[in-house]
Amino acid sequence: MNNKKAFNTLNTVMLGTGSMVGAGIFIVIGQAGAIAGNIVWLSFIFGGFAALLSGYSLAKLALRYPSRGGIVEYLVQSFGEGIFSSSAGVLFYLSQLIAITAVAKAFGAYAGTFIPEANHWDNVFAVGIVVTFILINLVGASLVAKSETVIVAIKISILLFFTVVALFYVKPNLLSIADMPPVSNMFFAIGLTFFAYQGFSVITNTVEDMQNPEKTMMRAMMITITLVGLLYILTSVAVLGNLPLSEVIHAKDYALAEAAQPIFGEIGFKIMAATALLATASAINATLYAATEIGYTMAKDGELPKVYTYHIHSSYGGLIVSGILILPMILFLNLAEVTTIAALVVLIIQGLTHLGHLRKIKETGANLWLVLGAATSMFGIAGLTLYHTQQDMPLITYYMLGTFISALAIEFIFRAINQRTLKKQTP
């Protein structure tokens, strides 16, 4: 019998890179550039540094508590089988739905560029792509899953090609100190740039299928984040070095495609927009699948309604419920709002995970200062992001409170009904 594990360092780096270089960069480059201007590349550096700290902490947790449950498992291990960890698990599930909403809104924005003067179609496209992938997952998503490797290769190749060529056309005056915004803006944009790195946590979910995880896990995590960080930094320089800030702000929902137009013409704009559609569509499919599996697992433990476990063709009832929860967010939130909410929730969940790690530091053998740095950076970046965005989005605080209250309420309701708690999966 062949017991060889599926993931070596190269396989794991490819998986992590594919997960990270997806919809995030197509959404974030314009949103963050509109805040940080021509020093947004510094925001990507700081965001990458925070990702390295976070990746280190998660890798250590994965080695001590190997589980496909990932962050949900680490929260239960760190905080026990109680209200707090279970509510955080529900919050993690809700964060997946918010992320899908952000990606779907980005899909709608890029799709809208193919129909001039038809911005009101953006939400129609966003709803349409979510409904499409719900149906695909119900029927069976094997074809989409098998094509994921090809999709990853296409989007990374096009992004690399654009970045390399665009760097030769950079206009130094657009990157000059004279046009530099306040340095504080660079810090305010880090929350969004960190969101573009999201996906590195998937590396921890492969630990049970990883060759020599003691060496492979940390090595793959650091290599992946570093490589993706370099790509993001160069891409941000290419975009802000070819587009005046006014144009970045005007086209912030599809700035990456807009930056391709001065160099490659209209065909370049269309190719980059089409690549964004491909990247966002694959991200929606993958995250819908992940959210469905998370919902199913939590429902088995009594954390969510039994409808999440009902079999419907090739999927579960949770897929339908998730879709119902996503659609109102698409219709009533704009892209900037939902991207910011997604970034903030991700930062807080990871911050809680690293805070819990401090309680288990002797068991994991991690470096205290690096884990403390990870926790501090997550909460610090979240605080800066919230402070800045509430000035332009006064309702953002209420949205965040609503998300946390919803997670807590769901936990209390189903704990009362089922008298069950989220259990540890590893000793």
HUBELZI-V819716 format. One record per backbone hydrogen bond with DSSP energy under -1.0 kcal/mol. CO is the residue of the C=O (numbers start at 1). NH is the residue of the N-H. E is the energy in kcal/mol with one decimal. If there is no record, write none. Layout:
CO | NH | E
CO | NH | E
This chain:
7 | 211 | -3.2
8 | 12 | -2.4
9 | 13 | -2.5
10 | 14 | -2.4
11 | 15 | -2.3
12 | 16 | -2.8
13 | 17 | -2.8
14 | 18 | -2.5
15 | 19 | -2.0
16 | 20 | -2.1
17 | 21 | -3.1
20 | 22 | -2.2
23 | 27 | -1.9
24 | 28 | -3.3
25 | 29 | -1.7
27 | 31 | -1.2
28 | 32 | -3.4
29 | 33 | -1.3
30 | 34 | -2.0
32 | 36 | -3.1
33 | 37 | -2.0
36 | 39 | -1.6
37 | 40 | -1.5
39 | 42 | -1.4
40 | 44 | -1.9
41 | 45 | -1.5
42 | 46 | -2.5
43 | 47 | -2.6
44 | 48 | -2.2
45 | 49 | -2.3
46 | 50 | -2.3
47 | 51 | -1.9
48 | 52 | -2.2
49 | 53 | -2.0
50 | 54 | -2.5
51 | 55 | -3.2
52 | 56 | -2.3
53 | 57 | -2.0
54 | 58 | -2.6
55 | 59 | -2.4
56 | 60 | -2.1
57 | 61 | -2.0
58 | 62 | -2.5
59 | 63 | -1.9
60 | 64 | -1.5
61 | 65 | -3.1
67 | 70 | -1.3
69 | 72 | -1.4
70 | 74 | -2.0
71 | 75 | -2.3
72 | 76 | -1.7
73 | 77 | -2.5
74 | 78 | -2.2
75 | 79 | -2.7
76 | 80 | -1.7
80 | 82 | -1.7
82 | 86 | -2.1
83 | 87 | -2.8
84 | 88 | -2.3
85 | 89 | -1.8
86 | 90 | -2.0
87 | 91 | -2.5
88 | 92 | -2.2
89 | 93 | -1.9
90 | 94 | -2.6
91 | 95 | -2.3
92 | 96 | -1.3
93 | 97 | -1.3
94 | 98 | -2.3
95 | 99 | -2.4
96 | 100 | -2.1
97 | 101 | -2.1
98 | 102 | -2.4
99 | 103 | -2.4
100 | 104 | -2.8
101 | 105 | -2.6
102 | 106 | -1.9
103 | 107 | -2.5
104 | 108 | -2.4
105 | 109 | -2.1
106 | 110 | -2.5
107 | 111 | -2.9
108 | 112 | -2.1
111 | 114 | -1.5
112 | 115 | -1.4
115 | 118 | -1.1
118 | 121 | -2.1
119 | 122 | -2.0
121 | 125 | -2.6
122 | 126 | -2.3
123 | 127 | -2.9
124 | 128 | -2.5
125 | 129 | -2.3
126 | 130 | -1.6
127 | 131 | -2.6
128 | 132 | -2.4
129 | 133 | -2.0
130 | 134 | -1.9
131 | 135 | -2.2
132 | 136 | -2.3
133 | 137 | -2.3
134 | 138 | -1.9
135 | 139 | -2.3
136 | 140 | -3.0
138 | 314 | -3.1
141 | 145 | -2.6
142 | 146 | -2.5
143 | 147 | -1.5
145 | 148 | -1.2
147 | 151 | -2.3
148 | 152 | -2.6
149 | 153 | -2.2
150 | 154 | -2.3
151 | 155 | -2.6
152 | 156 | -2.2
153 | 157 | -2.0
154 | 158 | -2.5
155 | 159 | -2.1
156 | 160 | -2.6
157 | 161 | -2.5
158 | 162 | -2.7
159 | 163 | -2.3
160 | 164 | -2.6
161 | 165 | -2.3
162 | 166 | -3.1
163 | 167 | -1.8
165 | 168 | -1.2
166 | 169 | -1.3
171 | 174 | -1.9
172 | 175 | -1.1
177 | 180 | -1.7
182 | 185 | -1.6
183 | 187 | -1.2
184 | 188 | -2.1
185 | 189 | -1.3
187 | 190 | -1.1
189 | 193 | -2.1
190 | 194 | -2.8
191 | 195 | -1.2
192 | 196 | -1.0
194 | 197 | -1.1
195 | 198 | -1.0
197 | 200 | -1.2
199 | 202 | -1.5
200 | 203 | -1.5
201 | 204 | -1.0
203 | 206 | -1.2
204 | 207 | -1.3
206 | 209 | -2.0
207 | 210 | -1.2
209 | 7 | -2.5
212 | 215 | -1.7
212 | 216 | -2.7
213 | 217 | -2.0
215 | 219 | -1.4
216 | 220 | -3.0
217 | 221 | -2.1
218 | 222 | -2.5
219 | 223 | -2.4
220 | 224 | -2.4
221 | 225 | -2.1
222 | 226 | -2.1
223 | 227 | -2.6
224 | 228 | -2.5
225 | 229 | -2.3
226 | 230 | -2.2
227 | 231 | -1.9
228 | 232 | -2.6
229 | 233 | -2.6
230 | 234 | -2.3
231 | 235 | -2.4
232 | 236 | -2.5
233 | 237 | -1.9
234 | 238 | -2.3
235 | 239 | -2.5
236 | 240 | -2.5
237 | 241 | -1.6
239 | 242 | -1.2
239 | 243 | -1.5
241 | 171 | -3.2
244 | 248 | -1.9
245 | 249 | -2.7
246 | 250 | -2.0
247 | 251 | -2.4
249 | 252 | -1.1
251 | 254 | -1.8
254 | 258 | -1.9
255 | 259 | -2.4
260 | 264 | -2.9
261 | 265 | -2.2
265 | 269 | -1.7
266 | 270 | -2.4
267 | 271 | -2.5
268 | 272 | -2.4
269 | 273 | -2.4
270 | 274 | -2.8
271 | 275 | -2.3
272 | 276 | -2.2
273 | 277 | -2.1
274 | 278 | -2.2
275 | 279 | -2.8
276 | 280 | -2.9
277 | 281 | -2.3
278 | 282 | -2.2
279 | 283 | -2.0
280 | 284 | -2.3
281 | 285 | -2.2
282 | 286 | -2.4
283 | 287 | -2.6
284 | 288 | -2.5
285 | 289 | -2.0
286 | 290 | -2.2
287 | 291 | -3.0
288 | 292 | -2.2
289 | 293 | -2.2
290 | 294 | -2.6
291 | 295 | -2.6
292 | 296 | -2.4
293 | 297 | -2.5
294 | 298 | -2.6
295 | 299 | -2.3
296 | 300 | -2.0
298 | 303 | -2.9
299 | 302 | -1.6
305 | 308 | -1.6
306 | 309 | -2.3
310 | 317 | -2.2
312 | 315 | -2.3
315 | 312 | -2.4
316 | 319 | -1.7
317 | 321 | -2.0
318 | 322 | -2.8
319 | 323 | -1.9
320 | 324 | -2.2
321 | 325 | -2.0
322 | 326 | -1.9
323 | 327 | -2.2
326 | 330 | -1.8
327 | 331 | -1.9
328 | 332 | -2.2
329 | 333 | -1.6
334 | 338 | -2.5
335 | 339 | -2.4
336 | 340 | -2.0
337 | 341 | -2.5
338 | 342 | -2.4
339 | 343 | -2.5
340 | 344 | -2.6
341 | 345 | -2.7
342 | 346 | -2.3
343 | 347 | -2.3
344 | 348 | -2.4
345 | 349 | -2.6
346 | 350 | -2.5
347 | 351 | -2.4
348 | 352 | -2.6
349 | 353 | -2.1
350 | 354 | -2.5
351 | 355 | -2.3
352 | 356 | -2.4
353 | 357 | -1.7
354 | 358 | -1.4
356 | 359 | -1.2
357 | 360 | -1.4
360 | 364 | -2.0
361 | 365 | -1.8
367 | 371 | -2.1
368 | 372 | -2.6
369 | 373 | -2.2
370 | 374 | -2.0
371 | 375 | -2.4
372 | 376 | -2.7
373 | 377 | -2.5
374 | 378 | -2.0
375 | 379 | -2.2
376 | 380 | -2.7
377 | 381 | -2.7
378 | 382 | -2.1
379 | 383 | -2.3
380 | 384 | -2.2
381 | 385 | -2.6
382 | 386 | -2.6
383 | 387 | -2.5
384 | 388 | -2.2
385 | 389 | -2.7
386 | 390 | -1.9
388 | 391 | -1.1
389 | 393 | -3.6
393 | 396 | -2.4
395 | 399 | -2.3
396 | 400 | -2.3
397 | 401 | -2.6
398 | 402 | -2.7
399 | 403 | -2.1
400 | 404 | -2.3
401 | 405 | -2.9
402 | 406 | -2.2
403 | 407 | -2.0
404 | 408 | -2.3
405 | 409 | -2.9
406 | 410 | -2.6
407 | 411 | -1.9
408 | 412 | -2.4
409 | 413 | -2.6
410 | 414 | -2.3
411 | 415 | -2.0
412 | 416 | -2.1
413 | 417 | -1.9
414 | 418 | -2.5
415 | 419 | -2.0
